[in-house]
Amino acid sequence: MISRRTGLAATAAALLTGTSGPAAAAAPRHRSALGDRLQEDVDAIVATGATGVLAEVQSARGRTTARAGSAVPRDAYYRIGSDTKTFTATLALQLAGEGRLALTDTVERWLPGTVRGNGNDGRRITVADLLRQTSGLNDYLAVSPDSADAFTPDGYRRSRFRITTPEDQLKAALSRPPLWVPDTERPDPDRRWGYSNTNYVVAGLIIERVTGNSWAQELHDRIIEPLGLRHTFTPGTSPYVPRPTATAYTWFPGRTRPTDTTLASGGGADGSVISTTHDHGVFLRALMSGRLLRPAQLAAMKETVVAEDWIAAPGVRYGLGIAWRPVTGNDGGIWFHGGTHLGIVSESGVTPDGARAATSATFTLRMGDPAQDAQDAAARRLVDRALTGRAGAIRPGRGRSSGRSLSPRPPTG
């Protein structure tokens, strides 16, 4: 699992012209306005050099899908990467709503002595710091001694079946001094935000300590089963993605051809979930509509801080496992996260009331070249246009926009 946008896998390069192959399916003759726009935006992602793309827009009344590129099946499974963090934050907030956990609890309260050494101090990091990415802990992916080798074709092949435990990941992160240590007496999170997968490794361990169950079991019992997400699961130690799926291609730095990186293990509470565009959209809509969290906890999730230099979009703010950004044509902006895994980029968004969600999977990751930015920008554009409603209403029986006007004020901490 790779960092959402920063670190060794932050940028990627364009595919060679003409390698994406024919479109997977022609647009229906009587496609709705939204369907035409969605297909146009999927095609635009493929035009940046991506090998295949799958996308869906859904509301309470139905869904519209589009796909393009080489051999991308409908309802394909894929690794959602750091979109897993929104699931993990939801679990922690459910426990907070039940009074079993407090966002002000320190890491030391639940994992005594675990976050110590080299200036790291779990006594000064709260659960909210972990979920909001304000802890100052290093990202284990960036500081691991094997990280540079992992981002080569040979390194990938050596490590694709290797299992790394949360304890191993935390050990790597704690081998370096923290970026900062939160001041519990005078917190100033707006100037101290830094994306770190380690935060969610620790959050997963806390969830397990509080409940006495594995993070995966809590995820299944609290979210997957109640929502009927029949195509969402945690793979455990398996490096395989079930069929149907598409080949996940990674362009490693300095290489002239992509590597098939469909097989890959790694990640846990920070980025291991496998899902589909449909299931992911169902989860996002349920979350924002209040089906998964009590009002106080949903409000806490939406308390944000400035997240500068995370993605190439203005006005981004990060809450508890989910982020917000303004979007032209939607006064309330959108909520999103996004995720990156070897060969996969997940981009999604949901309206603040949960009325409409847009989800996409691009089966290409291009490391070490800024041209990845063009692919990411095209995917964000797909989400933005799908959620503004300007592309036309979803066809009856296939979904429809709510048209609800929302507050233009950004969420603040």
N, C-alpha and C positions, 0 to 999 in steps of 0.2 A: 504494500500500500504506500502511496506517495503523498507527500504534502499537497494540500489543496491547490496552492498556487505558488508557493515560495520554495527556496532551497534549490537542490540540484535538479529538480524536475520542473522548475518554474517556467521555462521557455521551451519551445520546440520548433521544428523546421518544416517547411512546406514539402509535400510529396511531389515527386516528379510529375510533370504534366501528362495526363492521359492514363494514370495508373489506377484511377478510382473505378473503372469499369462502368457498365451500363446501369441505368436505374433499376432498382429491384422490382418496381411495379409502376405502371403508368397511372396517372391520375384518372379517377373515374370521370366519365363524361359530364355528369350532373353534380359535380362536387360543389359544396357550399362555398361562400366567399371565404370563410375561415379555412376551409379545406384547401382552397386554391392558395391562400396566403401561406399556410403551413407547408404545403408542398414546395412552394417557392423558396421558403426559408431553409427547408431541409436541403434542397438542391444547392442553395448558396453555401451551406457548410461543406458539402462534397466538392464544390468548386474551389475551395481553399486547398484541396488535396487530401481530404479525409477519404478513407476507403469505404465507409458506410455509416449511415445515420438512421436512427429511429426516433420518432417523436410522437407525443400524444397531448391533446388538450382535452380536458374533461370538466364537466360540471355535474350537478345533480341529475340532469336530464339525459346525459349520454357522453359520448366521446368522439373525437375526430383524430385520426392517425395519419401519418405520412412516413415514408421511408425512401431512401435512395442509396445508391452505391452498389457494391458487390456483395451478393448473397447475404442480405440482411433479412432474416425471417420476421414475420409478424410476431409480436409478443416475445421477442428474444430476451433471454436472461442476460444479465451483465452485472459486474461488480460496481456498486454505486460509490465506492471509495468513501471520502469524507462526508458524504451525505448521511453516513452511518451516525455521525455525531449528533444529528438532530434526534434520532431515535434514542441515543444514550442520554441526552439531556432530558428528553421526555420522561424516561424511567426515573431519573433522579428527582425531577419535579413531582412526579406522582408520589414518590416516597416522602417528599417534603409536604405534600398536601395531606398525607396520612399521618403526619406528625412523627414519622420514624427517622427523619433526617431534617436538618436545618441548613439552609443555604449559607448561614454564618458559621456553621461547624467548620473547624479546621481539619486539615488532612491528618494532623496528629491525633485528633479525637478518634478517628476511625482506623488509622493505620499507624499506630505509635512507632516511632523510630524508623519508619520506612523512607521518608523523604528527609534525609540528612546527609551531610558531608559536602566538602568543597563550597561551603557557604549556603547550600540549599537548606531550607528550614520549613518543614511542614507545619510548624506551629504558627507560621505567619501567612499561610495560604489557606483560603477558605474554599468550600465547595463552589461558591459563586465564582471565585477566581478561576477555578479549573474550567467551569462551563463557559465563562465569558472570555477566556484566553487572556487573563490579566495576571497570571501567576508568576511569570518570569522564568519558568522552567524551560530548559533547552529542549528543542525538538530532537527526539532520539534518532530520527532519520538523518538529521544533518550532522550529528556528532558521532554516530556509530563508526567504529574503525573500519567496517566493511562497506560503508556507504558508497565510496567512490567506485569500488570494484563492482558493486551491484548494478551500476548504471552503464554496463557494457554488455554486449551480447553474450560473451563467455561468462561474465559474472552472473548474469541472469540465469543462464543454464545451470550453473553450479548451485544457485540458491533457490530455484523455483520449487523444490520440494523441502526446503529447510524450514523447520518450525522454530520460531522465536517467541519465547514466553513473555508475558507482561513484565515479569521480574527482570528478564534480560534487557528489555527495552528501557525499563526504568533505570537499571544499572548504567546503561550507556548515557542516558540523559544526565544522571547525577555525577558522571565522571568529570563534568565541567562546572565551573562556577555559574550560578544563574545569571540571566540577563539583568535581573533586578530582584529584590525581595520586597513583596508588598508591605506597606506600612499600615498595619491594622489600626493605628491611632489616627493617622491622617491619610486615608486612602485617596489616591489621585489617579483613577483608572483611565481617564481620558488621555493622559500623556503616557500611559504605560500599558500598551496593548501589543501582543506579539503572538502570532499563530504558532501553536505547538501541539503536535499529535500526542505528546506525553501527557498533556492535561487530561485527555480522554482515556488514556491507559489508566491513570490514577482514578478517574471517576468510575471506570468499570470495576476496579478493585474495591472501591468504597461501596458500590451497589452490591457487590457480592458479600462484603462484610456485613452490611446492614440486613440483607435478606437471608443470608445463609445458603443462597442458591447461586448458580453460575449466572453470569451476565446474559448468556444465550438463553437460558431458561426463562429468566425474567422478561427478556424481549419477546419470546414466544408467548408466554402466558398473559402479558399485559398489553401487547400491541398487535402482534401478528395474528393470534387466534381470535381476539375480540373483533378485529376489523375484517376477518376473513381473507387475509392476504395469503392466498394459497400458493403464490409464486414468489414468496419472500422468505429467506432463511439465512442462517449463519452456517458457513461451510466447515467450521471447525478446523481440522488439520488438512482437509482435502484441498488440493490445488485445482480441482476441476470445476467447470461451470456446466450445468446440465443443458441438454438440448431442449428447445432450439436456442441457438446462440449464433454469433458471428465471430469470425477470426479477429482477435485483438492485435493490432500491429503497433509496434513501437519503433520509432526511428531514434536510435541511440546517437549521442553526439559524435560527429565526425564520420558517420557511416553513410554509404551511398545507396543502401537498400534497407528496407524495414525488416524487423525480426518478429516472427510470430510469438507473441507473449501471452497467448490465451491461457496457458498453464501458469499459475502463480499462487503461492501461499503467502500468508502473512496478514497481519492486522487483527484486531479484535474489536473492542468497544470504540476504537478510533476510526475503523474503516473496513470492516470485513463483510458487511451485508451484501448479499446477492438478491436482486429483485428484477422487476420489469417496469417499463414506463407506466403501465396501468396501476400496478400495486403502489408504486411510489407516489403517484398522484392521489390515490385514495388516502394514503397516510397523510400527506400534506394538507388535504382538504379537511380531514377529520381533526387534525391538530389545530388548525386555525379556526375551525367552527366550534371548538370547545368540547369535542367528544372525548378527548384524551386527558385533558387537564381541567382542574377547577379554575374558576375565574382569577383567583389570586395568583395561582402559579402560572397561568397563561400570561397574565400581566407582567409577572416577574421575568418570564422568558423574553418579553418584548422590551425590557429595559436595556438600552444599548449604550455602547461607547464607540467613539470614532475608531474605525479600522483603516488606517492609512496604508497605502502601498500593498494592499492584499490582492485586489484585482483591478484591472484597468477600467474602472467605472467610478464616476464622481459620487460623493455623498454617502459612501457605504458606512454602515454602522453595524456592530456585532452585538447580539444579545446572548442568551443562554442557548448555545447550540444552533442558532439560526441568525441570519443577518438580514438587514433591511437596506434598500436603496430606492431613491426616487426614480420614477419612470414617467416620461412624457406621455400624457393622455390618461394617467391614472393618478388622481389626486392623493390617494393613500399610499402610493409606492407599492412595492412588492416585497415579500419575504422569500428568502432563498438560502441555499448554502452552496451546494456544488461539491463534486468529488472527482479525484483523479486516481486511477490505478494504472498499472502497466497496460498500455494499449487501450484504455477506456477513459473517456471524459464524460462525466454526468453533469448536466446543467438543467436547472429546474427553477420554478418559482410558483408562488401561490398568492392570491389576493388576500388582504388582511382579514376578510370575513370568511375565507375558505370557499367562496362561491365558485372559483375557477382555479385550476392548476394546470401548469404546462411542464412536461418532463421530456428529457431527451437523452440519448446515449450516442456518443460518437466513438466509433471503434478504431480510433487512431490517436496516438500520443506522439508528439514530435519534440524530442528533448534537444536542448542546446542551441536552438535557433529561434529568434524572435518571431518567425513566421507562424509559430503556434498561436501567437496573439490574434492573428486573423481568424483562425478557426474558433477561438474562444469568443471573439467579438461577434462572429456570425451566430454562434449558439445563444449568446445573451440576447441578440436582436430577435431571434426566434421566440424566446421566452417573453420578451417585452411586448412584441406585437401580438402574441397570442393572448396576453392578459389585459391589454388595454381595451379590447372590445372594438377597436377601430377597424379590425379586419372583417367585421360582420358577425352576426350572431351564429352560434352553433346551430346546425341544421336540426329541426325538431326530431326527437328520437335519437339524436347523436350529441345532444348537449346544447346549452344556451347560456349566454352571459347574463349575469344578474343585473348589470347596469347600475349597481348601487354606487352612490357618490360617497367618498370617504374623506376623512380629515387630511388636509395637506401637511400637517405638522409631522416632522420626523420623530420617531420614538427616541426618548432620551433616558439616560441613567439617572 
